[in-house]
Amino acid sequence: MSGDLYRVFTAAARRHPDAVAVELPHLKITYGELLRAAEAVAALLRDRYGPAERIGLFASRGLVACAGYLAGLRLGAAVVPLNPGHPASRTAAIRAAAGVDVVVADAAASRPVGRDADGNGAGGPPGGGAVLALTEDDVRAAAPGGAAPPYRGGPDRVAYVLFTSGTTGRPKGIPIRHRNVLPFVAHNAARFEIGPGCRMSHTFDLTFDLSIFDLFVTWSGGATLVVPDRAELFSPADYVSRRGLTHWFSVPSAISVAAAFGRLPAGPGTTLRHSLFCGEQLTLDQAAAWHAAAPESAIHNLYGPTELTVACAEYRLPRDPARWPRTSNGTVPIGRLYPGMAYRIDAETGELCVRGPQRFDGYLDPRDDAGRFTGGYYRTGDRVAVEDGELVHLGRLDDQLKIRGFRVEPGEVEAALRRLPQVREAVVVAVARDGVRDLAACYTGRETPRPELVRALRATLPAHLVPRWFLHRETLPRNANGKVDRGALRRLAEAEVTDVTSA
């Protein structure tokens, strides 16, 4: 596989023009139709706004998102996904940091809903500047006009820029080039036998790098991206059975949430052939629950930080649970690295360091590169061990957390808390309940009702960064060096969250 992501899509569209590329709950779009829509949106962008290096995409799962993403790539621009559900002030900051020239917005998602702390519409296009707002009907009716824009794609251009939680209290930009992502797409399309007739889940928001698998692994093979409605998104059982999915991909915590509400797939009759999980540790108990619900589906555990382009390692559980490995921490191994990738484990810390074609070149802000590279390897910050010949993920070396697959730097949440006038000190830890990890904030200062804290934080933080629990203390426990004892706070939070109302 060579070239860039747009050429990957167009090659499939030429091979399978009448195959369904995207199936919405109410509409089916063929590869030929999606190609024409992408070309038309690209022409609109070129004609109205001129050349662009960075194109924002302010849209949720749907036709506008798909056509807008492809249109940006068609113009050789880097796509910067922006989440309509995030606070406008945060999205505006990301847009400015990425140098976004124009935003393609889903018109339905662009209507302001309320105001954030800075007076911005919390649901509208963030900041000022150029915005091309499109409806689904606009995309379907659009037709390429005039001369086609010159094609500027290529393997060395940046394909997309994603932002993750940052230790400094600001989002951290990660540019990924086409040459980084193409090996990932090619490997996974072959590994999971993606082709016409395959029906792929779409559980990830576009600001989450796992959505790259949803879109481009699907489209590389001529398969169908099956977009869920809101109810299906929270019910794997309905989503799998009603839509006849052959491939499932989600974070592992989706298993625990679905099991708690009786919404796992419906057993032997399931159409699933492959079930993939990534974004956080997959426990053997979670895998067993999924296997019981979908016994004919192979279960794969994928691993990889955004900096190593979506995923760079994988382990497939044996079909027979009696042959499943027993690891030191009860998690499914992350297995072995993809072809072309190499790793080493730091002898002192156990940190996994990885290099290869999927490794990104560096952060959007070069200051974030400090300490992240060693001898061409990217330092993941993850502790691993080799057990029975397979890599096993043991946890983090730093304070970084994974909440429902999202990378969370406690420092960013703590900084937002400390900016509130009633808070003096704040420490954020992760607490597991019913198999799902959430954030708990321990703080000093004036004791404040939970709804008031949530409202204040939602003005600047996306939902996944807002703690579920808040524990007020007169003082925070400290260790012998005078530093806040995070371990003690974690134990305190675990003991008390069952008594804390999370309404």
N, C-alpha and C positions, 0 to 999 in steps of 0.2 A: 504494500500500500504506500503510495507516494503522493506528493503534491501538497494538498491541504484539505481541511474538513469540507470545504464547499465542493471541491472536486470529488471527494468521496460520495457526497450526496448526489451530485449530478450524474456520476457514473451509475449509481443505483437507479436513478430516475430514467436514464436512457435504457437500462436493461428491463425495468419493470414499470413502464409509464402508467399502466392501468391498475397496478397493485395499490392497495390502501396504505398510505404512509402514516396518516393520523386518523384515529377513530375517536371522535368526541361522543359524548352521550347522545347527541342529537344529530350528528353529521359525520360523514366520511369524506376524507380528502385523499385523492390519489397522488402518487408521486408526480405525475405530469402536472396536475393542478397545483401542487405545492411548489414545484419548480417555477411555473409561470407566476405564481403569487410572489415568490421571493425575488424574481427578476423585476417584477412591477414595483414592489416596495423599494428595491434598490434604485430603480430609475427615479422614483419620487424623491428619495433622499438626495440623490445626486442633483436633480433639477432644482429642488427648492433650497438646498443648503450647501451645495458644492462639496468638494472633497472633505472627507472626515477620517481621522485616525482612530478615534474612539467613539463608539456608538453605544449609548445607554439603552437598556431594554427594561422598561418599567411595565412588566406584565406577568401575570400568573400563567399556570399551565393552560394552553389553548392555542388556537390558530394564529392569533396575533403574535404570540410569543415565538411560535415555530417559524413563521414567515419573517418576523423581524430579526431573529437570530441569523437565519440564512442570508437575509438581505445584507446585514452588516458584514458577514464573511464574504459575500459576493463583491463587496466594495473594497475588500482587502483591509477592512478596519478590524480593530479588536473590540469584541462585544463585552460590555460591562453590565451584567445583570443587576437590576435594582428591585428590591422587594417592595411591592405596594403596601404590605402590612407593616413595614418598619417605620419608625418615626421620621417625619420629613427632614428634621434637622440632621439626622444621621445620614440619610440618603443624599442630602445636599452636600454633606462633607465628603462622602465617597465620590460623588460626581466631580467635585472640585479636585480631589486628590488624584483621580484617574485622568483628569483633563478631558472629560466627555464633551464632544463637539455638538452632538444632537441626541435627543432621546426619542426612541420609538416607544409609544405608550399605548396600552390597551385603553381605549376611551372609557370603557366601563370602570376600569381601575383608577382612572385619572380624576374622577369627581372628588373634590375635597370632602373629607368626613371629619369634622371637628378641627381643632387647632392644637398644635403642640406648644411647648413652653416658649418657643421663639415666635409664636404667632403664625406659623406656617400651617397650611392645610394638611392634616395628618394623612389624608388619603390621596392627595393630588400630586401632580408632577413636582418633584423637589426643586427648589431654587428657581432661577430665571433661565433665560436662554432658549434655544430652539427645541421644540417638542412637536413631533409628528404623531398626533393622536389618531388611532385607527380603530374601527369596529370590525367585528368578524365579517360583516357584510362588505365593508370597504375592501378587505383583503380578498374576498371571493370575487368581487367585481373588478378588482384592479387588473389592468392589462398593460404589458410593457409597451411604451410608446417611444417613437424616435429611435435614435441610435443607442445601442446598448452601452452602458458605462464601461470604460476600459477595465479589464481585469487586472487587479493588482495583488492577487493572492500569491502565496508561496510559503515554503516550509519554514523560513526564518522569521516570518512575520508573527506578531503576537495574535493568537486566536481569541483569547478571552482573558479578562482580569477579574479575579474573585477577591473578596475581602473577608478576612476572618477576624475574630476577636484578637486584640493586641495587648501586650503587657503594659504598654505606655498609656492605656486608656483611650487610644484611638484605633480605629480599624486598620488592619495591615493588608496592603495590596499585594496580590500574587499574580504576576503575568505568566501565562503559559503559551508557549509557541506551538505552531502546528507540528513541528518536528518532535516536540515532546509528547503530544497527544496521539499522533498517528500510530506509534507502536502499541499504545494501549488499546486503541480501537481495533487494530488488526488482530492482536492476540485474543481479545475477548470475543470478537465475532467468530473466530475459528473455534475457540475453546468451548463456547456455549452453542455452537451449531446454529448461528443466526441466519435465517433465510426466509424467503417468501412463505407465508403461512404461520410464521412465529408471531405470537401476540404478546407484546412486552408491557409490563407495568410502567407507570409513571408516577412514582410516589414522592419524588424529590423536587423541591422548589429550584428554580434556575440559579439562585444564589448559592446553592449547595453543589459542590463539584461532582457529586455522584450523578447529577442530572446529565452530565456529559455521556455517561453510559446509556441512560434512557434514550436520548436523542440520537447520538451519532453511532453507537454500536448497533442500535436498531436500524437506522437508515443505511448503514454501510452494507447490510445484508438484504435489503429489500423487505424487511419485516414491518409489522404494524405497531405503532406507538398507540396504546390504548389509554386515553386520558380519562381519569375517573371523575365522577361528580363528587360533590362534597361528602355525601353520605358514604359512598364507596371508599373514599380516601381513609375513612376511619373504621372500615369494616372489611378486612381482607377476605372473609368468607364470601360476602356479597360480590366484592370486586372480582375475585377469581372465578366464581361460579357463573355470575350473570354475563361476564364479558369473555369467558373462555380463555383465560390467560394461560400461556405456555411457559412464561418466564416471569418470576417474581424477583424484585430487588428492593430492599428496604433496610433501615437500621434494625439491629436486633431488638431494641426495646419495643418495636412494633409488635413483636411476638407476645411480650409480657402484657402489653396494653390490650391486645386483642383477646388473649386468653382470659384476662380478668373480666371481660365483658361477654365472653362466649362467642367471639367473632372470628375464630380461626377458620381456615378452609374446612370443607365439609367431609373430609375423609377419602376413602378409596376412589370415589368418583371424580376427584379433581383432575383437571386437564394439565396441571403443572408438570413440566419435565425438569426444569432447573429452578432452584430457589437460592438466591444470592443474598448475603448479608454483609454489611460494611459500615464503617463509621464509628464503631465502638466495639468493645469485647463481646463476642458471642459466647454465651455460657453453654455448657453441655446440657443443662436443664432446659434452656430455651430451644436448643436444637432438638431435644427429645419431644418437646411440646409440638414443634412444627412437624416433625416426622410423623407423629401420631395423627396429625390432621391431614398431612399430604404424603402418605408413605411411598408413593411412586416417584416422588420428586427427589432428584439429587440435591444435597445441601452443600453449599460452598461458602466458606468464610473468606472474605477478601480483606486486605489490609493496605493502607497507604495514606500518607498525608497529602494535602493538596499540592505541596511542593514537589511531590514525586508523581504528579499527574494521576489523580483519582485513586488508583490502586496499583500496587507493584508486587503483591504477593497473594497467594491463594492456597487454600487447603480444601480438598473435597472429602467429606466424611464418607466412610464405607457405607454401602447400602444396608448392611446388617449392623444394627446398633450394638450387637455383642462384640463387634470388632472395633468399636469406637475407641479412640485413645483415652487414657486417663492422665490428665495433665496435673501439674503441681498446684494450679490455682482453679481448676474446674472449668477452664475455658477451652474452646475449640482452638487448635493451633492455627497460626496464620500461615503456616506451611513453608513454601519455598518461593523465591523471587521469580519474576517473569524472565523470559529469555532476554539476554543482553544487559540485565541489571546485576550488580554485584554488591555485596555487603561485607562489612566487618563489624565485630562487636567489641566495644571498648572493654579492655580487660579489667579496668578498675570499677567502672560504673555500670557495665552491662548495656550501655547505650547502643542502639542500632544505628549504623551509619551506612548510607546507600548512595551509589552513583550509577550512572547509565543514561541512556538516551531520554528517559522520562524525567530526569532531574531538571528542575527549572534553573534558569541562569541567575536569579537573584530577585529580591523584593523590589516593588515599585519605588520604595524609599530606601536607598542604599544603606541608610543608618540601621535598618532592620537586619542587614546581612551579618552584623558583628557577631562572631561566635557560632555561626550556623554552618560553617563549612570547614572541612579538614581534609587536606590532600585530595581534593576533588570529590569527596563524599559529602552528602548532606547529613547533618546531625539531626536525627528525627526527634530526640528528646524522649524516645520510648525505650523502656527497659525490656530486653528479651533474653531468652535462653534457648538453647537447642536441647530438645527432649525427644528421644527416640528418632533423631534425625530431622525433626521438624522444628521450625521457629515457633516459640510460644510467647505471646505478649504478656508481660508481667505488670505493666503500669507505666506511669510517667516518672521522669527524674525531677521535673519541676512541679509547679502547682497547677499546670494546665489540666482542665477537666473536659470530659466528653459528656454532653447532655443531649440525649436523643440524636446522637451523631454529630451535633454541632460542636465545634471547638470553642471552648470557653476559657478565656484568661480571667481568673478571679480578680486580677488587678483592675480590669476595665470596669467590672461591676462595683468593686470597692470604691473606685474613683468616683463613679456616679453617685454612690451612696454618700460619700464624704462631702460632695457638693451640696447636699441638702442641709439647710441651716440647723435642723434639729439633731443631726448626726455628728458625733465627734470622731469615733473610730469605727471601722467596719472590716470584718473578715468574712469571706464567702467560702463555703465548703460544699462538697457534694454528699448527699444522703440518699441511700437506696431504700425504697419502700415498695413492696409488692413487685420486686424485680425491676423497678424503673428508678433511675437516678434523677434527682432534681436538686436545685440549689437551695441552700439554707444560708441566710445572712445573720451573723451575730454582730450586734452594734451597741455602742454606748451613746449617751446623750439623752435627749428627751424621748421617753417611750411614746411611740406613735402608732395609731391603729394601722393594721395591715393595709386596708383599702387606700388609705392616704399615701403610704409608701409606694404601693403599686402604681397609683396614678402618677406620682411624681417621677418614678423611674421610667414609666412607659413613654414619657415625653422625650427621652433621649436614648432609650435602649429598646432593641427588638424583644419580642415576647420571650424568646428562649434564653435571654440574658437576665430576665427579671426573676429574682428568687421566689420560690413557692412558699418558703417559710421565713419568718423573721423572729429572731430571739433577742430580746433586749437584756443587757447586763449592765451593772454599774461599772464593772471593770472587766477586762478580758484577761484570761489566764496567760502567763508568760513562762518561758523556760529559764534555765539557769543563766543564759546569755542576755536575758531581758527582752527577747523577741517574743512576739505573740506565738503561743503554742497552738498551731493549727490542728495537730493531732488531738489535743485535749478538747478543742472546740468541735471537732468532728464527732468525737465520742459523746460530747454533751448534746449536740444536735440530734444524733441518732437516738439518744435516750428520750429526747423531749418531743420530737416531731409528731409522735402519735397523739400528743395532747394539744397540738397546735391546730387551730381551725384554719383550713386553707380555702375557705369560701371566697 
